[in-house]
Amino acid sequence: DIEEVGEYREDELLIMTTGSQGEPMSALSRIAASDHRTISIIPGDLVIISANPIPGNEKFISKVINELYKKGAEVIYEAIEDIHVSGHACQEELKLIYSLTKPRYFMPVHGEYRHLWQHARMIGEMGLPEKDIYVMENGQVLELTANSAKLGGNVQAGRILVDGHGVGDVGAVVLRDRKLLSQDGLIIVVITVDEDDGGIISGPEIISRGFVYVKESEDLMDSMRSVIENAVRKAGKVKRGEWGQRKNEIREALRDFIYSKTKRKPMILPIIMEA
């Protein structure tokens, strides 16, 4: 029992644990971070990570390995030794399972489409008719009865985004805007124009959030104001109800200028008021 590890000498203990992919809540990650309630690393410990990194997990695994080294452990991993141990059956084992079970229909699961296809081909080579083998994609339905199997349409499948109390109601446009805001920030332009001749009465006032710190970028702010004034002057008088056109002209002119100076594309929201 894990509670009894303290009753043994260090050289009498071998601990097999989860975390070969650096999963943040796995036991090995918690051990490396000194966050495990029972097990801790001491200088001289040997840690063997017997798995190759799954694409996308490299940073997690590197962090765990670094923390283990900091605590004095020796770490053996795939870049040092060829110690990968697959958690998946090899082809001969899959053939054995098929021979023992003798299924009437076959649907390979787990892995990418290329893995499913190779699995299906192997079963076909063992004698199962192609019409009884189903290589499926996420969302496809396979209807099974006691005597038959057939494709039965599609259902919604994939990620469902939860946003506050909303479930699945965050659209692609909202996600795009949030990504843009997180990367390049937001600029709000506020101007007041004369309803008679379209000239600027006050402003433009520029509000920056997540783009630049205004007090440290006065030269850039002054140049942006000039660009906005030129765009308004060029547009001239605009009929009531056609402010969308002027906003687009301000947005496009300012966007081009900002990109030429900073190579960034913040979200730009022009606000025009009449007086």
C-alpha positions as CSV (number, residue, x, y, z in Angstrom):
1,D,0.0,0.0,0.0
2,I,1.3,3.5,-0.8
3,E,0.9,4.5,2.8
4,E,3.5,1.9,3.7
5,V,6.4,3.2,1.6
6,G,7.9,4.8,4.7
7,E,8.5,1.3,6.1
8,Y,11.1,0.4,3.4
9,R,14.6,1.5,2.5
10,E,14.9,3.7,-0.6
11,D,16.7,0.9,-2.4
12,E,13.8,-1.5,-1.8
13,L,11.1,0.6,-3.5
14,L,9.9,0.5,-7.1
15,I,7.0,2.8,-7.8
16,M,4.9,2.5,-11.1
17,T,2.9,5.6,-11.6
18,T,0.9,7.7,-14.1
19,G,2.3,10.7,-15.9
20,S,4.3,9.5,-18.8
21,Q,2.7,12.3,-20.9
22,G,3.3,15.0,-18.3
23,E,-0.4,15.4,-17.6
24,P,-0.7,18.2,-15.0
25,M,-2.7,16.3,-12.5
26,S,-0.9,12.9,-12.9
27,A,1.0,11.5,-10.0
28,L,4.4,12.0,-11.6
29,S,3.7,15.6,-12.3
30,R,2.6,16.1,-8.7
31,I,5.7,14.3,-7.4
32,A,7.9,16.5,-9.6
33,A,6.2,19.6,-8.3
34,S,6.5,18.4,-4.6
35,D,2.7,18.3,-4.5
36,H,2.2,14.6,-3.8
37,R,1.0,13.8,-0.2
38,T,3.0,10.5,0.1
39,I,5.9,10.4,-2.4
40,S,8.8,12.8,-2.8
41,I,11.9,12.8,-4.9
42,I,15.3,12.6,-3.1
43,P,18.8,12.9,-4.7
44,G,19.9,9.7,-6.3
45,D,16.4,8.5,-7.3
46,L,16.0,7.0,-10.7
47,V,13.0,7.9,-12.8
48,I,12.3,6.1,-16.1
49,I,9.7,7.6,-18.4
50,S,8.9,4.7,-20.8
51,A,6.8,6.5,-23.4
52,N,7.4,8.8,-26.4
53,P,5.8,12.2,-26.2
54,I,2.4,12.5,-27.9
55,P,2.5,15.5,-30.3
56,G,1.4,18.5,-28.2
57,N,2.6,17.2,-24.9
58,E,6.3,18.0,-25.3
59,K,6.2,21.1,-23.1
60,F,4.4,19.2,-20.2
61,I,6.9,16.4,-20.3
62,S,9.9,18.7,-20.5
63,K,8.7,20.6,-17.4
64,V,8.3,17.4,-15.4
65,I,11.8,16.2,-16.5
66,N,13.4,19.5,-15.5
67,E,11.7,19.5,-12.1
68,L,12.9,15.9,-11.5
69,Y,16.5,16.9,-12.3
70,K,16.3,19.9,-10.0
71,K,15.4,17.6,-7.1
72,G,18.5,15.5,-7.8
73,A,16.9,12.6,-9.7
74,E,18.4,10.8,-12.6
75,V,15.9,10.7,-15.5
76,I,15.9,8.3,-18.4
77,Y,13.6,9.2,-21.2
78,E,13.1,8.6,-25.0
79,A,15.8,11.1,-26.1
80,I,18.4,9.2,-24.0
81,E,17.4,5.6,-24.4
82,D,15.1,3.6,-26.7
83,I,12.7,2.7,-23.9
84,H,9.3,3.4,-25.4
85,V,6.6,0.9,-24.2
86,S,3.4,1.1,-26.2
87,G,0.1,0.9,-24.4
88,H,-1.5,-0.4,-27.6
89,A,-1.7,-3.9,-29.0
90,C,0.5,-4.8,-31.9
91,Q,-0.8,-6.4,-35.1
92,E,-0.3,-10.0,-34.1
93,E,-2.2,-9.4,-30.8
94,L,-5.1,-7.8,-32.7
95,K,-5.2,-10.7,-35.1
96,L,-5.3,-13.1,-32.1
97,I,-8.3,-11.2,-30.6
98,Y,-10.1,-11.3,-33.9
99,S,-9.5,-15.0,-34.3
100,L,-10.8,-15.7,-30.8
101,T,-13.9,-13.6,-31.0
102,K,-14.8,-14.2,-34.7
103,P,-17.0,-11.1,-35.0
104,R,-19.8,-10.9,-37.7
105,Y,-19.1,-7.1,-38.1
106,F,-16.0,-5.1,-37.5
107,M,-15.5,-1.4,-36.6
108,P,-12.0,-0.3,-35.7
109,V,-11.9,2.4,-32.9
110,H,-9.3,4.7,-31.4
111,G,-6.6,6.6,-33.4
112,E,-6.6,8.7,-36.4
113,Y,-8.3,7.7,-39.7
114,R,-5.1,6.3,-41.1
115,H,-4.9,3.9,-38.1
116,L,-8.5,2.9,-38.5
117,W,-7.9,2.2,-42.2
118,Q,-4.8,0.0,-41.5
119,H,-6.7,-1.9,-38.9
120,A,-9.7,-2.5,-41.2
121,R,-7.4,-3.6,-44.0
122,M,-5.7,-6.1,-41.7
123,I,-9.0,-7.6,-40.7
124,G,-10.1,-7.8,-44.3
125,E,-7.0,-9.7,-45.2
126,M,-8.1,-12.3,-42.5
127,G,-11.2,-13.0,-44.4
128,L,-14.0,-10.7,-43.2
129,P,-16.0,-9.3,-46.2
130,E,-15.4,-5.6,-46.9
131,K,-19.2,-4.9,-46.7
132,D,-19.1,-6.0,-43.0
133,I,-16.2,-3.7,-42.0
134,Y,-17.1,-0.1,-41.0
135,V,-14.4,2.6,-40.9
136,M,-16.3,5.5,-39.2
137,E,-15.7,9.1,-38.6
138,N,-16.8,11.1,-35.5
139,G,-20.5,11.7,-35.7
140,Q,-21.4,8.8,-37.9
141,V,-24.0,6.3,-36.5
142,L,-23.8,2.6,-36.8
143,E,-27.1,0.9,-36.2
144,L,-26.9,-2.6,-34.8
145,T,-29.6,-5.3,-34.4
146,A,-29.3,-9.0,-33.6
147,N,-28.9,-9.8,-37.2
148,S,-27.7,-6.7,-39.0
149,A,-25.4,-3.6,-39.0
150,K,-25.9,-0.5,-41.2
151,L,-25.0,3.1,-41.3
152,G,-27.7,5.3,-39.8
153,G,-26.9,9.0,-40.5
154,N,-25.0,11.5,-38.4
155,V,-25.2,13.1,-34.9
156,Q,-23.5,16.2,-33.6
157,A,-20.0,15.4,-32.4
158,G,-16.9,17.2,-31.2
159,R,-16.2,19.9,-28.7
160,I,-19.0,21.8,-27.0
161,L,-17.9,25.1,-25.6
162,V,-19.2,26.1,-22.1
163,D,-19.3,29.9,-21.6
164,G,-20.7,30.9,-18.2
165,H,-24.3,29.6,-18.2
166,G,-24.3,29.1,-22.0
167,V,-23.5,25.7,-23.5
168,G,-22.6,25.4,-27.1
169,D,-23.8,28.9,-28.0
170,V,-20.5,30.6,-28.6
171,G,-20.1,31.1,-32.3
172,A,-17.1,31.3,-34.6
173,V,-17.4,35.1,-34.9
174,V,-17.3,35.5,-31.1
175,L,-14.3,33.2,-30.8
176,R,-12.5,35.0,-33.5
177,D,-13.1,38.4,-31.8
178,R,-11.8,37.0,-28.5
179,K,-8.7,35.6,-30.1
180,L,-8.0,38.9,-31.8
181,L,-8.5,40.8,-28.5
182,S,-6.2,38.5,-26.7
183,Q,-3.5,38.9,-29.3
184,D,-3.5,42.5,-30.4
185,G,-5.9,44.4,-28.1
186,L,-8.6,46.9,-28.7
187,I,-8.7,50.6,-29.9
188,I,-11.8,52.7,-29.4
189,V,-12.0,55.9,-31.4
190,V,-14.5,58.6,-30.3
191,I,-15.3,61.7,-32.3
192,T,-18.0,64.3,-32.5
193,V,-18.9,65.7,-35.9
194,D,-21.0,68.6,-37.1
195,E,-24.2,67.3,-38.5
196,D,-24.3,70.1,-41.1
197,D,-20.9,69.9,-42.7
198,G,-19.4,66.7,-41.3
199,G,-16.4,68.4,-39.7
200,I,-14.9,67.3,-36.4
201,I,-16.1,69.3,-33.4
202,S,-14.2,67.4,-30.8
203,G,-11.8,64.5,-30.7
204,P,-10.7,62.2,-31.9
205,E,-10.2,60.6,-28.5
206,I,-8.4,57.3,-28.6
207,I,-8.8,54.6,-26.0
208,S,-6.4,51.7,-26.0
209,R,-6.8,48.5,-24.2
210,G,-4.2,45.7,-24.5
211,F,-2.6,47.5,-27.5
212,V,-0.2,50.1,-26.2
213,Y,0.1,52.2,-23.0
214,V,-1.1,55.6,-24.2
215,K,1.1,57.7,-21.9
216,E,4.2,56.0,-23.2
217,S,3.2,56.2,-26.9
218,E,2.2,59.8,-27.4
219,D,3.9,60.1,-30.8
220,L,2.0,57.1,-32.1
221,M,-1.3,58.4,-30.7
222,D,-0.7,61.8,-32.3
223,S,-0.1,60.1,-35.7
224,M,-3.2,58.0,-35.3
225,R,-5.3,61.1,-34.6
226,S,-4.0,62.7,-37.8
227,V,-4.9,59.6,-39.8
228,I,-8.4,59.7,-38.3
229,E,-8.8,63.4,-39.1
230,N,-7.7,62.9,-42.6
231,A,-10.2,60.0,-43.1
232,V,-13.0,62.1,-41.8
233,R,-12.0,65.1,-43.9
234,K,-11.8,62.8,-47.0
235,A,-15.2,61.4,-46.4
236,G,-16.8,64.8,-46.1
237,K,-20.5,65.2,-45.2
238,V,-22.4,62.0,-44.7
239,K,-26.1,61.6,-44.6
240,R,-27.9,60.7,-41.4
241,G,-28.1,56.9,-41.2
242,E,-25.0,56.3,-43.3
243,W,-22.5,56.4,-40.4
244,G,-21.5,52.8,-41.1
245,Q,-19.7,53.9,-44.3
246,R,-17.7,56.6,-42.4
247,K,-16.8,54.1,-39.6
248,N,-15.5,51.6,-42.1
249,E,-13.3,54.3,-43.7
250,I,-11.9,55.3,-40.3
251,R,-11.4,51.7,-39.4
252,E,-9.6,50.8,-42.6
253,A,-7.3,53.9,-42.6
254,L,-6.3,53.4,-39.0
255,R,-5.9,49.6,-39.5
256,D,-3.5,50.1,-42.4
257,F,-1.5,52.8,-40.5
258,I,-1.2,50.7,-37.3
259,Y,-0.1,47.6,-39.2
260,S,2.6,49.6,-41.1
261,K,4.0,50.9,-37.8
262,T,3.6,48.0,-35.5
263,K,2.7,44.9,-37.6
264,R,-0.2,44.3,-35.3
265,K,-4.0,44.2,-36.0
266,P,-6.0,45.4,-33.0
267,M,-9.7,45.5,-33.0
268,I,-10.8,49.0,-33.9
269,L,-14.2,50.4,-32.8
270,P,-15.1,53.9,-34.1
271,I,-17.8,55.8,-32.3
272,I,-19.3,58.8,-34.1
273,M,-21.6,61.3,-32.4
274,E,-23.4,64.2,-34.0
275,A,-23.8,67.7,-32.6
